[in-house]
Amino acid sequence: MLASELIEKLEILIAEHGDLPVALYDWNEAYAPPAESTSVTYEDGQFCVDAD
């Protein structure tokens, strides 16, 4: 997925549900090769994206 596609999908989610909090697990600023999203869940009022 391109960054522009992700941004477009996020803009749609924000338009439909408002600006919701997002938790990024294991976040760091180090560069890593692109990953594939394995799941997206909505839990406790926030979207959780898991990737490999």
N, C-alpha and C positions, 0 to 999 in steps of 0.2 A: 504494500500500500504506500502510496506517495504521501508526503506530509500534507500536501494540498487536499488530498482526499480525506485524510483524517480531520483536518480543520473543517472541511465542508460538513462531515458527519457530526462533528461536535457542535457546529452552528445550528444544525437541525435539532439536535437534542436540547440545546439551550432554548431555542424558539418554542419547542413543545413542552419543556418541563421547567424552564427558568434556569438560572445560573446555580447549579448544584455543586456541592463540594466533591472533590475527587481525591481518592487516596492512591498514591503511587508507592507500592511496596518495593523495597530494595532499591530505591532511587539513589543514583549517584551521578556525578558530572563526567565520569570517565566515558570515553567513546567505546562503544561496542558495536559489532556488526548488526545490521537490522535483524529484528526478531519477528516471528509470526505470532499474532495474537491467538491464544488458545481458547480464551473465553472472556466474555464480558458479562458481569452480573450486576444487578442492582440490589444492594444490601444496605439496610439501615440509612436510607436516604442518600446513598451515593453510588456511583458507578465504579466498579472494580474491574480493571483490565489485567488479565494474566497473560504473559507472553513467554515463549521459549526462544 
